[in-house]
């Protein structure tokens, strides 16, 4: 997710037509992070979204959305930078409700919904990791890394969920599974990785097409990295046709296609990956006049949904926010 000036506030109505793209809840889990096994596939809806479904929908004023996740049903989950609350919106109607109450000093950035209905929530500047059971709307686990940082984004991989820290060269990983508790582990980033002296570095995270490694974007450097989850060794991915992906935020991979949300540039850059994610070749860029600092995106059927964080608009309790969708093509 994004780590820039505080995103906006609860919004009333979102307007626009549709345009987002993607950071799919598609998790290609690989056997285990330590063993190179065939990646498992997350079930994705293949049926198209109905053409009468809303192309945009409002969020509460002052909500300050940052992350979005969608599973097999037509529901999107969105987290708030303002208070850490999580809302669920029905993609068929755009109507939403709070499924996890917020709290003073809390925050929610990157979200990912797993096959079993567990929602993994990055806690941003609070440094927390939470796991919400969306079937009961109750937290099943909370973790707090020892490092003071900014827990930004997450991807399920193997038998664990993996999180980036924008303020420290480290990945966090916790066990996947309903109600199963276990140790939080820290995997330092090395190799080609270069941490910015101040501010954010690591942001969005995904898996490689072959399911053997992770992909992490370094926002200020505009570089994509292939990361070995066993060692944390990072190798810069060669970009072809693009100089970089500065302001890279949420990542979404669909097969060999990688979508990079470049938040403040109001663009989603689309790359073709080789199986091992050693190279990324520019295919196209997606822009839309309704983009207002999009941070992350998720896919449902033949549509991509994204939230507008509006980081260039000073947040107030009256600031409006929304989510939009665009047809995949």
VMD Tcl script that draws the C-alpha trace (Angstrom):
set ca {
  {0.00 0.00 0.00}
  {1.05 3.44 0.07}
  {2.98 5.32 2.49}
  {2.68 8.93 1.76}
  {1.06 11.84 3.50}
  {-1.98 10.76 5.36}
  {-4.67 9.81 2.97}
  {-8.02 11.48 3.10}
  {-11.04 11.17 5.23}
  {-14.44 9.65 5.20}
  {-16.14 10.15 2.00}
  {-19.68 10.48 0.98}
  {-20.04 9.77 -2.58}
  {-17.68 8.71 -5.04}
  {-18.15 9.74 -8.45}
  {-17.02 8.84 -11.73}
  {-16.95 6.27 -14.26}
  {-14.75 3.39 -14.00}
  {-11.12 3.04 -13.98}
  {-8.89 1.00 -11.82}
  {-6.86 -1.78 -12.21}
  {-5.41 -4.12 -10.10}
  {-3.84 -5.80 -7.39}
  {-5.54 -9.03 -7.38}
  {-6.28 -11.05 -4.40}
  {-4.77 -13.71 -6.54}
  {-2.33 -15.37 -4.30}
  {-0.11 -17.87 -5.89}
  {1.04 -19.68 -2.81}
  {3.95 -21.94 -3.22}
  {4.25 -25.12 -1.24}
  {6.20 -23.47 1.54}
  {8.47 -20.50 1.59}
  {11.37 -22.77 2.32}
  {10.62 -25.46 -0.19}
  {10.16 -24.82 -3.90}
  {6.92 -26.58 -4.62}
  {4.27 -26.02 -7.22}
  {2.30 -22.83 -6.49}
  {-1.22 -23.28 -5.31}
  {-3.91 -21.29 -7.05}
  {-6.45 -19.08 -5.36}
  {-9.93 -19.56 -6.68}
  {-10.95 -16.49 -8.66}
  {-14.39 -15.77 -10.03}
  {-14.29 -16.27 -13.77}
  {-17.82 -15.04 -14.45}
  {-18.13 -11.41 -15.52}
  {-19.40 -8.70 -13.24}
  {-22.88 -7.65 -14.33}
  {-22.85 -4.52 -16.51}
  {-25.39 -2.84 -14.23}
  {-23.12 -3.09 -11.18}
  {-21.90 0.38 -10.11}
  {-18.61 1.52 -11.60}
  {-17.92 3.61 -8.52}
  {-19.19 3.80 -4.99}
  {-18.75 6.11 -2.02}
  {-16.87 5.59 1.20}
  {-17.61 7.45 4.43}
  {-16.32 11.01 4.69}
  {-12.93 11.06 6.39}
  {-12.37 7.31 5.83}
  {-8.94 7.65 4.16}
  {-8.84 4.33 2.28}
  {-5.53 2.67 1.52}
  {-5.98 -1.03 0.86}
  {-8.57 -3.10 -0.98}
  {-9.05 -6.87 -1.15}
  {-11.64 -9.01 -2.93}
  {-12.27 -12.73 -2.58}
  {-14.51 -15.20 -4.41}
  {-17.75 -13.41 -3.52}
  {-18.78 -10.01 -4.84}
  {-17.51 -8.12 -1.79}
  {-14.61 -5.71 -1.42}
  {-12.84 -5.08 1.88}
  {-11.21 -1.68 2.40}
  {-9.06 -0.47 5.25}
  {-8.85 3.00 6.80}
  {-5.70 4.99 7.53}
  {-7.75 7.18 9.82}
  {-8.63 4.63 12.50}
  {-7.79 1.10 11.30}
  {-11.40 0.17 10.61}
  {-12.38 -2.18 7.77}
  {-15.46 -1.81 5.58}
  {-17.10 -4.38 3.34}
  {-18.83 -3.17 0.17}
  {-21.19 -5.17 -2.02}
  {-19.89 -4.83 -5.58}
  {-23.39 -5.38 -6.92}
  {-24.82 -2.31 -5.22}
  {-21.90 -0.30 -3.85}
  {-23.48 -0.38 -0.39}
  {-21.10 -0.92 2.49}
  {-20.85 -1.47 6.22}
  {-18.14 -1.60 8.85}
  {-17.01 -5.11 9.75}
  {-14.10 -4.14 12.01}
  {-14.48 -1.08 14.22}
  {-11.77 1.55 14.28}
  {-9.86 2.89 17.26}
  {-7.91 6.03 18.05}
  {-4.31 5.62 16.91}
  {-5.02 2.56 14.75}
  {-4.46 2.26 10.99}
  {-5.02 -0.23 8.18}
  {-2.99 -0.18 4.99}
  {-2.46 -3.29 2.83}
  {-5.11 -6.03 2.90}
  {-5.29 -9.51 1.41}
  {-8.17 -11.98 1.65}
  {-7.20 -15.65 1.76}
  {-9.14 -18.67 0.48}
  {-10.35 -19.54 3.97}
  {-11.94 -16.15 4.56}
  {-9.12 -14.75 6.69}
  {-8.25 -11.14 5.97}
  {-4.63 -10.14 6.67}
  {-4.31 -6.48 7.66}
  {-1.14 -4.37 7.64}
  {-1.11 -1.81 10.42}
  {0.94 0.96 8.84}
  {2.66 3.29 11.32}
  {1.19 1.35 14.25}
  {3.52 -1.52 13.33}
  {0.82 -4.13 13.89}
  {-0.39 -7.15 11.93}
  {-3.98 -8.29 12.41}
  {-5.95 -11.27 11.12}
  {-9.72 -10.89 10.71}
  {-12.06 -13.83 10.17}
  {-14.55 -12.37 7.69}
  {-17.05 -15.14 8.48}
  {-17.42 -13.95 12.08}
  {-15.90 -10.44 11.80}
  {-13.65 -11.22 14.76}
  {-9.90 -10.87 15.05}
  {-8.18 -14.23 15.35}
  {-4.62 -12.99 15.87}
  {-2.59 -9.82 16.39}
  {1.19 -9.55 15.98}
  {3.62 -6.75 16.77}
  {7.10 -6.81 15.21}
  {9.99 -5.83 17.44}
  {11.18 -3.32 14.83}
  {9.53 0.11 14.89}
  {8.41 0.65 11.34}
  {5.54 0.96 8.90}
  {3.92 -2.39 8.08}
  {2.66 -1.61 4.61}
  {1.45 -4.47 2.42}
  {0.87 -8.23 2.50}
  {0.65 -11.35 0.33}
  {-0.17 -14.95 1.35}
  {2.58 -17.26 0.13}
  {3.17 -20.89 0.97}
  {1.97 -21.58 4.49}
  {2.55 -18.01 5.70}
  {1.54 -14.41 4.99}
  {4.35 -11.98 4.12}
  {4.42 -8.26 4.96}
  {6.62 -5.37 3.87}
  {8.00 -2.71 6.21}
  {8.45 0.64 4.50}
  {10.80 2.01 7.16}
  {13.11 -0.97 7.61}
  {14.85 -3.44 5.23}
  {12.92 -6.46 6.50}
  {9.96 -8.67 5.65}
  {7.65 -10.05 8.34}
  {5.92 -13.39 8.03}
  {3.19 -15.02 10.11}
  {1.39 -18.38 9.82}
  {-1.66 -18.72 7.60}
  {-4.71 -20.64 8.74}
  {-7.86 -20.24 10.75}
  {-7.09 -19.48 14.36}
  {-3.64 -21.05 14.14}
  {-1.15 -19.06 16.08}
  {2.58 -19.12 15.65}
  {5.68 -17.04 15.79}
  {6.17 -13.90 13.78}
  {9.45 -14.13 11.89}
  {11.63 -11.40 10.45}
  {13.58 -11.88 7.22}
  {16.15 -9.09 6.55}
  {16.39 -7.84 2.98}
  {19.82 -8.06 1.37}
  {21.49 -8.42 -2.01}
  {20.62 -5.53 -4.34}
  {18.18 -3.98 -1.88}
  {18.89 -0.33 -1.02}
  {17.00 1.20 1.88}
  {16.27 4.92 1.70}
  {17.96 6.82 4.57}
  {14.61 8.32 5.54}
  {11.00 7.81 4.57}
  {9.56 4.82 2.78}
  {11.24 2.15 0.70}
  {9.42 -1.20 0.45}
  {5.76 -0.98 -0.49}
  {3.67 -3.49 -2.48}
  {4.39 -7.22 -2.50}
  {3.39 -10.09 -4.81}
  {4.53 -13.57 -5.86}
  {6.45 -14.59 -8.98}
  {4.66 -16.52 -11.74}
  {6.55 -19.71 -10.90}
  {5.62 -19.39 -7.22}
  {9.23 -19.64 -6.07}
  {9.85 -16.09 -4.87}
  {8.33 -12.75 -3.94}
  {8.21 -9.44 -5.81}
  {8.66 -6.22 -3.81}
  {8.58 -2.65 -5.12}
  {10.88 0.03 -3.74}
  {8.80 3.20 -4.16}
  {11.37 6.04 -4.14}
  {13.90 4.04 -6.15}
  {11.27 3.00 -8.69}
  {12.69 -0.52 -8.72}
  {11.08 -3.96 -8.63}
  {12.92 -6.72 -6.79}
  {12.71 -10.50 -6.84}
  {13.18 -11.66 -3.24}
  {14.15 -15.15 -2.08}
  {11.83 -15.76 0.91}
  {14.33 -18.15 2.52}
  {17.20 -15.68 2.70}
  {15.75 -12.25 1.93}
  {18.24 -11.87 -0.92}
  {16.84 -9.27 -3.34}
  {17.69 -9.12 -7.02}
  {16.67 -6.11 -9.09}
  {14.25 -7.05 -11.86}
  {15.32 -5.80 -15.28}
  {12.70 -3.42 -16.71}
  {12.31 -3.29 -20.46}
  {10.53 -0.33 -22.03}
  {10.28 1.61 -18.76}
  {12.87 3.57 -16.82}
  {11.31 2.72 -13.47}
  {8.18 2.61 -11.34}
  {8.63 5.57 -9.01}
  {5.80 5.88 -6.49}
  {5.05 2.19 -6.98}
  {2.42 1.17 -4.44}
  {0.10 -1.82 -4.68}
  {1.13 -4.76 -6.86}
  {-1.23 -7.21 -8.54}
  {-0.19 -10.22 -10.57}
  {-2.57 -12.06 -12.86}
  {-0.69 -14.93 -14.48}
  {2.41 -13.41 -16.08}
  {0.94 -9.89 -16.03}
  {2.02 -7.53 -13.25}
  {0.05 -4.36 -12.48}
  {1.98 -1.65 -10.60}
  {-0.09 1.16 -9.08}
  {2.00 4.35 -9.15}
  {-0.05 6.37 -6.70}
  {0.92 10.03 -7.07}
  {1.46 9.63 -10.78}
  {-2.17 8.48 -11.16}
  {-1.18 5.64 -13.43}
  {-1.14 1.87 -13.40}
  {1.76 0.40 -15.29}
  {1.33 -3.06 -16.81}
  {4.26 -5.43 -17.35}
  {4.76 -8.89 -18.81}
  {6.89 -11.07 -16.51}
  {8.95 -14.10 -17.35}
  {8.23 -17.12 -15.14}
  {10.97 -16.35 -12.63}
  {10.35 -12.59 -12.68}
  {13.88 -11.80 -13.76}
  {12.61 -9.33 -16.36}
  {9.48 -7.17 -16.71}
  {8.55 -5.86 -20.14}
  {6.27 -2.85 -20.40}
  {2.97 -3.65 -22.08}
  {0.94 -0.49 -21.50}
  {-0.07 2.18 -19.00}
  {-3.55 2.79 -17.65}
  {-4.69 6.31 -16.83}
  {-8.10 7.75 -16.06}
  {-9.30 11.25 -15.14}
  {-11.00 9.76 -12.07}
  {-7.76 8.55 -10.55}
  {-7.02 10.64 -7.45}
  {-3.88 9.06 -6.02}
  {-4.96 5.41 -6.24}
  {-2.98 3.20 -3.93}
  {-4.07 -0.40 -4.43}
  {-6.37 -2.42 -6.64}
  {-8.11 -5.80 -6.62}
  {-9.79 -7.91 -9.26}
  {-13.22 -9.45 -9.47}
  {-14.16 -11.32 -12.62}
  {-13.64 -9.00 -15.57}
  {-13.25 -5.82 -13.51}
  {-10.51 -4.15 -11.52}
  {-11.37 -2.13 -8.43}
  {-9.24 0.49 -6.73}
  {-9.46 3.03 -3.93}
  {-8.55 6.70 -4.29}
  {-6.44 7.69 -1.28}
  {-6.31 11.37 -2.32}
  {-2.95 11.98 -0.65}
  {-2.66 15.40 -2.32}
  {-5.87 16.56 -0.61}
  {-5.55 17.57 3.06}
  {-7.61 15.07 5.07}
  {-10.45 16.34 7.21}
  {-13.49 14.63 8.71}
  {-15.44 16.01 5.74}
  {-13.07 14.90 2.97}
  {-14.81 12.60 0.53}
  {-13.45 9.27 -0.73}
  {-14.51 6.59 -3.15}
  {-13.65 3.40 -4.98}
  {-13.93 2.88 -8.73}
  {-13.85 0.02 -11.18}
  {-12.79 -0.45 -14.77}
  {-13.44 -3.31 -17.15}
  {-10.49 -5.57 -17.88}
  {-9.51 -5.53 -21.52}
}
mol new
graphics top color blue
foreach p $ca { graphics top sphere $p radius 0.5 }
foreach p [lrange $ca 0 end-1] q [lrange $ca 1 end] { graphics top cylinder $p $q radius 0.2 }
display resetview
